[in-house]
Amino acid sequence: MNTAPFAIKTWQVFLPLVIVCLLVVFYHGLYGNPSYIPPVIVNTPAPDFIAPELYEGKAVRLLDYKGKVVMLNFWASWCRECALEHPSLLEINQRYANDPRFVMLGVNYQDKENLAKEYLEQHGNNFQHVRDFSGKISIDYGIYGVPETFVIDQQGMIRHKSIGPILGETYTNLIKEVIEPLLKGESLNG
């Protein structure tokens, strides 16, 4: 037993260290950007999936579109922001309808089949949609909510993720800074 009057115990060393670490974590939580969600899967291979097409039920596999730029949009009939962005999605698909290097796929998220079909009947439809029955596709893509959009390059790599509706400046940037360069075979800046 050490009886020296100034002997330092182990807990006396680690307690201040633990307190400093906790203060750093709390500071980051208080002053960090709370709305920033890191796009953790950008620049990684797009998870392949096989899912039933919404209308005919035939199997659709993402891997079948390798060699094309794929825009993958997660949506639901109950999502108000999805309804706001839907005209933009129709415009994008119409713009590239005759370009064999581009394909757009909708992924219906946590929805009922009849409501999804009614939604598309009401808002229009010019691209293919699949159902995510089990939620596995959404989990694999790290979906936080809808709408979320991914752009996948010809090699099957996710090159862009957009959280929220594709409107205004987001729409313009998606076309000019993501889709157009990828269709030309260019790499993306940033």
N, C-alpha and C positions, 0 to 999 in steps of 0.2 A: 504494500500500500504506500503510495506516494503521499507524503505529508507536507511537501514543499508548499509554502503559502501562495506561490504564483503559478502553480501547475495548471495547465490548460487542459480541460477535458475535451474529448472528441466532439461532443454535441455543441460546445461553445465555438468551435471552428465552423461546423457545418450549418448552424442555425443562421448566422448572418448571410452565408452564401445562398441558402434557400430563400431567405427573405428578399434578397436582391433579385434572384431569378423570378420570383413571383411578381415583384414590382415591374420588371421588364415586360412580362406577359400581360399584366393589367394595363400598363401604359399603351402597349400595342393595340389591345382591345378597345381602349377608350379613344385613341387618336388615329387608328388605322381607318381605312375606307371600308365601312361596313357593307357596302353594296358590291364590292369587288369580289367576284367569284372567278378564281383562276380557271382558264380553259385547259384543264389538265390533260385532255387527250388530243389537243392540236399537235400536229406533226408526229402522230403515231398511226399505225395501221388501223383502218376502219374495221371495227368488229363485223364479221360476216354474219348474216342471218338468213333464215328461210322463214317466210311468213305468208299467210293466205292473203290474196288480193281481196279487196273489200267487196267487189260485186260478184265475181265469178268463183272466188275461193281458190283459184289455182295458185300453186306455190310460186312465190317470187323470191329469188335469191340475189342478194347484193353482189356477190362475186360474179354473177353473170354480166354485170355492167362494167367490169374492169376494162380499162382502155378508154373509158368515157369520163367526163367530169360529171359527178353526181351531186345534185342538190337534194339533201334529205331534210324534210321538214316534219317535225313532231307537232301534232295539233289534236284538238278535241272539239266536239260540237258544243260543249258547255263553256268553252273558253272565249271570252269577249275580245281579248286581244287577237286571237286567231281570226275572228271574223273581220277585225280591222285590217289585218295584213293580207287577207285572202285575195283581194283584187291585185295586190302587188305580186303575189305568187302566180296568179293567172297571167299577168303581164310578162313576167320573167319567162314562164314556160312558152308563151306565145312568141316572144322575141327569139327564142332558140328552137322553136318547134321544127324547123327544117335543118337544124344542125345535128348531124348524126353523132357528133362528139359530146353531146349534152343529153342528160336525162334528169328528170325531176321525179322524186318519189315522196309521197306523203306517208307518214306513219301515224295512224290513228291510235291515240294514247288514252287509256282508261276510259273507254267509251262504250256505249251500246251500239250494236251494228245498225239498227233501224234509225237511231238518232244521227249517226255519222252519215248515213245515206241521205236523210232529210236535209242535213246541213249542206251537203254538196249540191243537192238539188236546188236549194234556196240560193246559195252563194255562187254556184257555177263550178265546173270541173273540167279541166283539160289535161290532167296528168293522173298517173296511176297512184293508188293508195293501198297500203297494206295494214292489217290489223296486228296490234301487239297484244294478243290475248293474255299472255302470262306476265307481261311487263319485263321480260328478259332483254328485249332490244333496248328499252329505255334505261334499264340498269347498266347494260354494257356501254351505252353512250353517256352515262352520267347525267341523265336528264334531271333537272331541278324542278321543272314545271314546263308549261307550254305557253306560247310557242318557243321552240328552239330549232335552229337551223344549222346544218353542217354542210360544208362543201368538201367533197372528196375528189382528189386528183386522179389522173389516168392510171397511176400506179397503185391506187387504193389507199392512199395516205390522207388523213383528215388534215386539211389545210386552213380551215376556217370554222369557227363556231360563233353563232350569234344567239344571244339570249334576249328574248322579247320580240316584238313585231318588226317585220321588215317594212319600214316606212321612211319617207323623207330621205335624210342624209344616209341612213343605214342602207336603204334601197340603192341609192346612187353608188355608195362605196362598195356594196356587194357586187354590183355589175362591173364597175370600173377597176376596182382594186383586187377583186378575187376571181370572178368568173371569166372575164375577158382575158386576163393574163394566163390563167390556167388553160383556156382553150387554145391559146397561142403557144402553149408549151413553156411558158416563162415561169420562173420561180416567183414567189410572193415576197414583197418587202416586209421586213419585220418578222 
